[in-house]
């Protein structure tokens, strides 16, 4: 089963804990959640993105 990174991020944004996400999506393991967060962090670690969302001016 494929779970998109954005789906995991949406669950975190909705306030679910890692434990709740794993219970909701039993095909995932804790390492999958960590990998999704690492992927998102790498994708957002770009100067233009940070300027666009107001982190840097």
PyMOL Python script that loads the backbone (N, CA, C, O; Angstrom):
from pymol import cmd

cmd.read_pdbstr("""\
ATOM      1  N   UNK A   1       0.849  -1.177   0.000  1.00  0.00           N
ATOM      2  CA  UNK A   1       0.000   0.000   0.000  1.00  0.00           C
ATOM      3  C   UNK A   1       0.894   1.240   0.000  1.00  0.00           C
ATOM      4  O   UNK A   1       1.864   1.323   0.753  1.00  0.00           O
ATOM      5  N   UNK A   2       0.555   2.181  -0.842  1.00  0.00           N
ATOM      6  CA  UNK A   2       1.306   3.431  -0.901  1.00  0.00           C
ATOM      7  C   UNK A   2       0.562   4.511  -0.149  1.00  0.00           C
ATOM      8  O   UNK A   2      -0.633   4.724  -0.352  1.00  0.00           O
ATOM      9  N   UNK A   3       1.283   5.185   0.716  1.00  0.00           N
ATOM     10  CA  UNK A   3       0.737   6.321   1.460  1.00  0.00           C
ATOM     11  C   UNK A   3       1.573   7.532   1.064  1.00  0.00           C
ATOM     12  O   UNK A   3       2.802   7.492   1.119  1.00  0.00           O
ATOM     13  N   UNK A   4       0.908   8.596   0.669  1.00  0.00           N
ATOM     14  CA  UNK A   4       1.637   9.797   0.258  1.00  0.00           C
ATOM     15  C   UNK A   4       2.166  10.544   1.483  1.00  0.00           C
ATOM     16  O   UNK A   4       1.567  10.513   2.558  1.00  0.00           O
ATOM     17  N   UNK A   5       3.293  11.209   1.292  1.00  0.00           N
ATOM     18  CA  UNK A   5       3.881  12.022   2.360  1.00  0.00           C
ATOM     19  C   UNK A   5       2.878  13.068   2.824  1.00  0.00           C
ATOM     20  O   UNK A   5       2.752  13.314   4.023  1.00  0.00           O
ATOM     21  N   UNK A   6       2.172  13.679   1.900  1.00  0.00           N
ATOM     22  CA  UNK A   6       1.212  14.719   2.261  1.00  0.00           C
ATOM     23  C   UNK A   6       0.105  14.166   3.157  1.00  0.00           C
ATOM     24  O   UNK A   6      -0.411  14.879   4.017  1.00  0.00           O
ATOM     25  N   UNK A   7      -0.262  12.902   2.958  1.00  0.00           N
ATOM     26  CA  UNK A   7      -1.285  12.298   3.816  1.00  0.00           C
ATOM     27  C   UNK A   7      -0.787  12.179   5.249  1.00  0.00           C
ATOM     28  O   UNK A   7      -1.535  12.430   6.195  1.00  0.00           O
ATOM     29  N   UNK A   8       0.459  11.801   5.407  1.00  0.00           N
ATOM     30  CA  UNK A   8       1.055  11.702   6.741  1.00  0.00           C
ATOM     31  C   UNK A   8       1.158  13.082   7.372  1.00  0.00           C
ATOM     32  O   UNK A   8       0.841  13.251   8.549  1.00  0.00           O
ATOM     33  N   UNK A   9       1.595  14.064   6.606  1.00  0.00           N
ATOM     34  CA  UNK A   9       1.704  15.426   7.122  1.00  0.00           C
ATOM     35  C   UNK A   9       0.334  15.970   7.519  1.00  0.00           C
ATOM     36  O   UNK A   9       0.206  16.651   8.537  1.00  0.00           O
ATOM     37  N   UNK A  10      -0.682  15.672   6.724  1.00  0.00           N
ATOM     38  CA  UNK A  10      -2.040  16.121   7.055  1.00  0.00           C
ATOM     39  C   UNK A  10      -2.519  15.518   8.370  1.00  0.00           C
ATOM     40  O   UNK A  10      -3.182  16.193   9.158  1.00  0.00           O
ATOM     41  N   UNK A  11      -2.192  14.269   8.607  1.00  0.00           N
ATOM     42  CA  UNK A  11      -2.588  13.638   9.863  1.00  0.00           C
ATOM     43  C   UNK A  11      -1.883  14.288  11.047  1.00  0.00           C
ATOM     44  O   UNK A  11      -2.502  14.540  12.081  1.00  0.00           O
ATOM     45  N   UNK A  12      -0.582  14.561  10.896  1.00  0.00           N
ATOM     46  CA  UNK A  12       0.130  15.290  11.958  1.00  0.00           C
ATOM     47  C   UNK A  12      -0.488  16.673  12.162  1.00  0.00           C
ATOM     48  O   UNK A  12      -0.688  17.109  13.296  1.00  0.00           O
ATOM     49  N   UNK A  13      -0.790  17.361  11.056  1.00  0.00           N
ATOM     50  CA  UNK A  13      -1.365  18.707  11.151  1.00  0.00           C
ATOM     51  C   UNK A  13      -2.743  18.684  11.817  1.00  0.00           C
ATOM     52  O   UNK A  13      -3.144  19.659  12.451  1.00  0.00           O
ATOM     53  N   UNK A  14      -3.452  17.591  11.674  1.00  0.00           N
ATOM     54  CA  UNK A  14      -4.769  17.454  12.303  1.00  0.00           C
ATOM     55  C   UNK A  14      -4.653  17.139  13.793  1.00  0.00           C
ATOM     56  O   UNK A  14      -5.660  17.051  14.496  1.00  0.00           O
ATOM     57  N   UNK A  15      -3.426  16.970  14.265  1.00  0.00           N
ATOM     58  CA  UNK A  15      -3.216  16.759  15.688  1.00  0.00           C
ATOM     59  C   UNK A  15      -2.992  15.320  16.106  1.00  0.00           C
ATOM     60  O   UNK A  15      -2.878  15.034  17.298  1.00  0.00           O
ATOM     61  N   UNK A  16      -2.928  14.408  15.143  1.00  0.00           N
ATOM     62  CA  UNK A  16      -2.702  13.012  15.500  1.00  0.00           C
ATOM     63  C   UNK A  16      -1.253  12.800  15.926  1.00  0.00           C
ATOM     64  O   UNK A  16      -0.332  13.404  15.376  1.00  0.00           O
ATOM     65  N   UNK A  17      -1.075  11.948  16.896  1.00  0.00           N
ATOM     66  CA  UNK A  17       0.270  11.566  17.328  1.00  0.00           C
ATOM     67  C   UNK A  17       0.794  10.484  16.392  1.00  0.00           C
ATOM     68  O   UNK A  17       0.045   9.917  15.597  1.00  0.00           O
ATOM     69  N   UNK A  18       2.073  10.212  16.498  1.00  0.00           N
ATOM     70  CA  UNK A  18       2.653   9.132  15.697  1.00  0.00           C
ATOM     71  C   UNK A  18       1.947   7.823  15.991  1.00  0.00           C
ATOM     72  O   UNK A  18       1.669   7.040  15.083  1.00  0.00           O
ATOM     73  N   UNK A  19       1.657   7.585  17.268  1.00  0.00           N
ATOM     74  CA  UNK A  19       0.983   6.346  17.655  1.00  0.00           C
ATOM     75  C   UNK A  19      -0.407   6.253  17.015  1.00  0.00           C
ATOM     76  O   UNK A  19      -0.816   5.184  16.563  1.00  0.00           O
ATOM     77  N   UNK A  20      -1.120   7.369  16.980  1.00  0.00           N
ATOM     78  CA  UNK A  20      -2.453   7.377  16.382  1.00  0.00           C
ATOM     79  C   UNK A  20      -2.376   7.147  14.868  1.00  0.00           C
ATOM     80  O   UNK A  20      -3.212   6.449  14.296  1.00  0.00           O
ATOM     81  N   UNK A  21      -1.367   7.741  14.230  1.00  0.00           N
ATOM     82  CA  UNK A  21      -1.199   7.545  12.783  1.00  0.00           C
ATOM     83  C   UNK A  21      -0.897   6.082  12.490  1.00  0.00           C
ATOM     84  O   UNK A  21      -1.446   5.504  11.553  1.00  0.00           O
ATOM     85  N   UNK A  22      -0.026   5.489  13.292  1.00  0.00           N
ATOM     86  CA  UNK A  22       0.308   4.075  13.089  1.00  0.00           C
ATOM     87  C   UNK A  22      -0.904   3.179  13.319  1.00  0.00           C
ATOM     88  O   UNK A  22      -1.055   2.163  12.641  1.00  0.00           O
ATOM     89  N   UNK A  23      -1.761   3.538  14.257  1.00  0.00           N
ATOM     90  CA  UNK A  23      -2.984   2.772  14.490  1.00  0.00           C
ATOM     91  C   UNK A  23      -3.959   2.942  13.329  1.00  0.00           C
ATOM     92  O   UNK A  23      -4.654   1.999  12.950  1.00  0.00           O
ATOM     93  N   UNK A  24      -4.004   4.149  12.769  1.00  0.00           N
ATOM     94  CA  UNK A  24      -4.900   4.446  11.647  1.00  0.00           C
ATOM     95  C   UNK A  24      -4.420   3.779  10.354  1.00  0.00           C
ATOM     96  O   UNK A  24      -5.224   3.355   9.523  1.00  0.00           O
ATOM     97  N   UNK A  25      -3.110   3.695  10.203  1.00  0.00           N
ATOM     98  CA  UNK A  25      -2.506   3.129   8.990  1.00  0.00           C
ATOM     99  C   UNK A  25      -1.565   1.988   9.392  1.00  0.00           C
ATOM    100  O   UNK A  25      -0.349   2.179   9.438  1.00  0.00           O
ATOM    101  N   UNK A  26      -2.103   0.831   9.677  1.00  0.00           N
ATOM    102  CA  UNK A  26      -1.301  -0.259  10.237  1.00  0.00           C
ATOM    103  C   UNK A  26      -0.214  -0.806   9.314  1.00  0.00           C
ATOM    104  O   UNK A  26       0.663  -1.539   9.771  1.00  0.00           O
ATOM    105  N   UNK A  27      -0.256  -0.467   8.027  1.00  0.00           N
ATOM    106  CA  UNK A  27       0.810  -0.905   7.120  1.00  0.00           C
ATOM    107  C   UNK A  27       2.102  -0.119   7.328  1.00  0.00           C
ATOM    108  O   UNK A  27       3.164  -0.526   6.856  1.00  0.00           O
ATOM    109  N   UNK A  28       2.010   1.014   8.040  1.00  0.00           N
ATOM    110  CA  UNK A  28       3.190   1.846   8.279  1.00  0.00           C
ATOM    111  C   UNK A  28       3.918   1.415   9.537  1.00  0.00           C
ATOM    112  O   UNK A  28       3.343   0.820  10.448  1.00  0.00           O
ATOM    113  N   UNK A  29       5.206   1.737   9.557  1.00  0.00           N
ATOM    114  CA  UNK A  29       6.033   1.509  10.729  1.00  0.00           C
ATOM    115  C   UNK A  29       6.596   2.853  11.170  1.00  0.00           C
ATOM    116  O   UNK A  29       6.588   3.801  10.385  1.00  0.00           O
ATOM    117  N   UNK A  30       7.083   2.963  12.404  1.00  0.00           N
ATOM    118  CA  UNK A  30       7.632   4.243  12.877  1.00  0.00           C
ATOM    119  C   UNK A  30       8.697   4.822  11.933  1.00  0.00           C
ATOM    120  O   UNK A  30       8.787   6.039  11.770  1.00  0.00           O
ATOM    121  N   UNK A  31       9.484   3.966  11.325  1.00  0.00           N
ATOM    122  CA  UNK A  31      10.522   4.439  10.396  1.00  0.00           C
ATOM    123  C   UNK A  31       9.908   5.121   9.171  1.00  0.00           C
ATOM    124  O   UNK A  31      10.507   6.029   8.595  1.00  0.00           O
ATOM    125  N   UNK A  32       8.717   4.681   8.781  1.00  0.00           N
ATOM    126  CA  UNK A  32       8.028   5.303   7.647  1.00  0.00           C
ATOM    127  C   UNK A  32       7.635   6.743   7.970  1.00  0.00           C
ATOM    128  O   UNK A  32       7.749   7.630   7.124  1.00  0.00           O
ATOM    129  N   UNK A  33       7.176   6.966   9.185  1.00  0.00           N
ATOM    130  CA  UNK A  33       6.796   8.324   9.590  1.00  0.00           C
ATOM    131  C   UNK A  33       8.028   9.216   9.620  1.00  0.00           C
ATOM    132  O   UNK A  33       7.987  10.356   9.156  1.00  0.00           O
ATOM    133  N   UNK A  34       9.111   8.706  10.159  1.00  0.00           N
ATOM    134  CA  UNK A  34      10.358   9.472  10.208  1.00  0.00           C
ATOM    135  C   UNK A  34      10.833   9.793   8.793  1.00  0.00           C
ATOM    136  O   UNK A  34      11.253  10.918   8.518  1.00  0.00           O
ATOM    137  N   UNK A  35      10.769   8.817   7.903  1.00  0.00           N
ATOM    138  CA  UNK A  35      11.191   9.034   6.516  1.00  0.00           C
ATOM    139  C   UNK A  35      10.322  10.093   5.833  1.00  0.00           C
ATOM    140  O   UNK A  35      10.836  10.904   5.062  1.00  0.00           O
ATOM    141  N   UNK A  36       9.026  10.095   6.103  1.00  0.00           N
ATOM    142  CA  UNK A  36       8.133  11.096   5.506  1.00  0.00           C
ATOM    143  C   UNK A  36       8.490  12.497   5.982  1.00  0.00           C
ATOM    144  O   UNK A  36       8.515  13.439   5.189  1.00  0.00           O
ATOM    145  N   UNK A  37       8.765  12.635   7.276  1.00  0.00           N
ATOM    146  CA  UNK A  37       9.148  13.949   7.810  1.00  0.00           C
ATOM    147  C   UNK A  37      10.492  14.398   7.263  1.00  0.00           C
ATOM    148  O   UNK A  37      10.672  15.576   6.956  1.00  0.00           O
ATOM    149  N   UNK A  38      11.431  13.482   7.139  1.00  0.00           N
ATOM    150  CA  UNK A  38      12.741  13.825   6.585  1.00  0.00           C
ATOM    151  C   UNK A  38      12.611  14.255   5.125  1.00  0.00           C
ATOM    152  O   UNK A  38      13.252  15.217   4.701  1.00  0.00           O
ATOM    153  N   UNK A  39      11.794  13.554   4.365  1.00  0.00           N
ATOM    154  CA  UNK A  39      11.575  13.911   2.967  1.00  0.00           C
ATOM    155  C   UNK A  39      10.974  15.310   2.858  1.00  0.00           C
ATOM    156  O   UNK A  39      11.431  16.130   2.062  1.00  0.00           O
ATOM    157  N   UNK A  40       9.951  15.575   3.659  1.00  0.00           N
ATOM    158  CA  UNK A  40       9.305  16.884   3.619  1.00  0.00           C
ATOM    159  C   UNK A  40      10.284  17.985   4.016  1.00  0.00           C
ATOM    160  O   UNK A  40      10.290  19.058   3.412  1.00  0.00           O
ATOM    161  N   UNK A  41      11.103  17.729   5.020  1.00  0.00           N
ATOM    162  CA  UNK A  41      12.082  18.726   5.460  1.00  0.00           C
ATOM    163  C   UNK A  41      13.084  19.019   4.352  1.00  0.00           C
ATOM    164  O   UNK A  41      13.439  20.176   4.130  1.00  0.00           O
ATOM    165  N   UNK A  42      13.540  17.993   3.660  1.00  0.00           N
ATOM    166  CA  UNK A  42      14.496  18.210   2.558  1.00  0.00           C
ATOM    167  C   UNK A  42      13.847  18.992   1.424  1.00  0.00           C
ATOM    168  O   UNK A  42      14.482  19.860   0.826  1.00  0.00           O
ATOM    169  N   UNK A  43      12.596  18.690   1.127  1.00  0.00           N
ATOM    170  CA  UNK A  43      11.917  19.377   0.029  1.00  0.00           C
ATOM    171  C   UNK A  43      11.656  20.852   0.354  1.00  0.00           C
ATOM    172  O   UNK A  43      11.626  21.694  -0.543  1.00  0.00           O
ATOM    173  N   UNK A  44      11.470  21.153   1.625  1.00  0.00           N
ATOM    174  CA  UNK A  44      11.173  22.525   2.028  1.00  0.00           C
ATOM    175  C   UNK A  44      12.420  23.318   2.390  1.00  0.00           C
ATOM    176  O   UNK A  44      12.338  24.527   2.606  1.00  0.00           O
ATOM    177  N   UNK A  45      13.555  22.670   2.458  1.00  0.00           N
ATOM    178  CA  UNK A  45      14.800  23.342   2.822  1.00  0.00           C
ATOM    179  C   UNK A  45      15.390  24.026   1.596  1.00  0.00           C
ATOM    180  O   UNK A  45      16.459  23.665   1.102  1.00  0.00           O
ATOM    181  N   UNK A  46      14.662  25.013   1.131  1.00  0.00           N
ATOM    182  CA  UNK A  46      15.074  25.741  -0.066  1.00  0.00           C
ATOM    183  C   UNK A  46      14.793  27.218   0.173  1.00  0.00           C
ATOM    184  O   UNK A  46      13.704  27.585   0.613  1.00  0.00           O
ATOM    185  N   UNK A  47      15.749  28.040  -0.110  1.00  0.00           N
ATOM    186  CA  UNK A  47      15.662  29.462   0.180  1.00  0.00           C
ATOM    187  C   UNK A  47      14.404  30.099  -0.404  1.00  0.00           C
ATOM    188  O   UNK A  47      13.748  30.887   0.276  1.00  0.00           O
ATOM    189  N   UNK A  48      14.055  29.777  -1.648  1.00  0.00           N
ATOM    190  CA  UNK A  48      12.888  30.395  -2.281  1.00  0.00           C
ATOM    191  C   UNK A  48      11.599  30.016  -1.557  1.00  0.00           C
ATOM    192  O   UNK A  48      10.713  30.856  -1.400  1.00  0.00           O
ATOM    193  N   UNK A  49      11.486  28.786  -1.121  1.00  0.00           N
ATOM    194  CA  UNK A  49      10.286  28.360  -0.385  1.00  0.00           C
ATOM    195  C   UNK A  49      10.214  29.095   0.935  1.00  0.00           C
ATOM    196  O   UNK A  49       9.143  29.563   1.323  1.00  0.00           O
ATOM    197  N   UNK A  50      11.326  29.207   1.628  1.00  0.00           N
ATOM    198  CA  UNK A  50      11.340  29.866   2.929  1.00  0.00           C
ATOM    199  C   UNK A  50      10.995  31.344   2.794  1.00  0.00           C
ATOM    200  O   UNK A  50      10.309  31.894   3.655  1.00  0.00           O
ATOM    201  N   UNK A  51      11.458  31.997   1.730  1.00  0.00           N
ATOM    202  CA  UNK A  51      11.106  33.396   1.508  1.00  0.00           C
ATOM    203  C   UNK A  51       9.620  33.540   1.195  1.00  0.00           C
ATOM    204  O   UNK A  51       8.967  34.471   1.667  1.00  0.00           O
ATOM    205  N   UNK A  52       9.095  32.623   0.404  1.00  0.00           N
ATOM    206  CA  UNK A  52       7.689  32.697  -0.026  1.00  0.00           C
ATOM    207  C   UNK A  52       6.739  32.563   1.149  1.00  0.00           C
ATOM    208  O   UNK A  52       5.695  33.215   1.160  1.00  0.00           O
ATOM    209  N   UNK A  53       7.063  31.742   2.136  1.00  0.00           N
ATOM    210  CA  UNK A  53       6.169  31.567   3.280  1.00  0.00           C
ATOM    211  C   UNK A  53       6.485  32.514   4.416  1.00  0.00           C
ATOM    212  O   UNK A  53       5.866  32.438   5.477  1.00  0.00           O
ATOM    213  N   UNK A  54       7.441  33.408   4.210  1.00  0.00           N
ATOM    214  CA  UNK A  54       7.706  34.447   5.187  1.00  0.00           C
ATOM    215  C   UNK A  54       8.677  34.080   6.293  1.00  0.00           C
ATOM    216  O   UNK A  54       8.757  34.778   7.304  1.00  0.00           O
ATOM    217  N   UNK A  55       9.421  32.985   6.113  1.00  0.00           N
ATOM    218  CA  UNK A  55      10.415  32.619   7.130  1.00  0.00           C
ATOM    219  C   UNK A  55      11.631  33.515   6.990  1.00  0.00           C
ATOM    220  O   UNK A  55      12.206  33.948   7.989  1.00  0.00           O
ATOM    221  N   UNK A  56      12.021  33.792   5.767  1.00  0.00           N
ATOM    222  CA  UNK A  56      13.148  34.706   5.512  1.00  0.00           C
ATOM    223  C   UNK A  56      12.624  35.918   4.753  1.00  0.00           C
ATOM    224  O   UNK A  56      11.659  35.828   3.994  1.00  0.00           O
ATOM    225  N   UNK A  57      13.262  37.023   4.969  1.00  0.00           N
ATOM    226  CA  UNK A  57      12.831  38.244   4.245  1.00  0.00           C
ATOM    227  C   UNK A  57      13.940  38.759   3.387  1.00  0.00           C
ATOM    228  O   UNK A  57      13.774  39.770   2.706  1.00  0.00           O
TER     229      UNK A  57
END
""", "prot")
cmd.dss("prot")
cmd.show_as("cartoon", "prot")
cmd.util.cbc("prot")
cmd.orient("prot")
